[in-house]
Amino acid sequence: MKNRFDDFNLYHFTKKAIMERLKLYVIESYNELVNKVTWPTWSNLQSSTIVVLVASIILALMIFLMDVVSKTVLDQIYSL
């Protein structure tokens, strides 16, 4: 027979189980970040940043040139 506290106990059990799972997740995530992840060295990080910066500048210049060319062509077409 079900009493009026069954749903209450189920709710708190579920809430407690969720909190335990969340705690376990945080502990395992911290352990993985500290012990299992290989972090880049400072020189590797700097060189990777320079590569990304140079690639971004080249891409921005290409888009700028395409914009200038298309504007020039469209201005010539509209002036006819």
Buried (B, 14 or more C-beta within 10 A) or exposed (E): EEEEEEEEEEEEEEEEEEEEEEEEEEEEEEEEEEEEEEEEEEEEEEEEEEEEEEEEEEEEEEEEEEEEEEEEEEEEEEEE
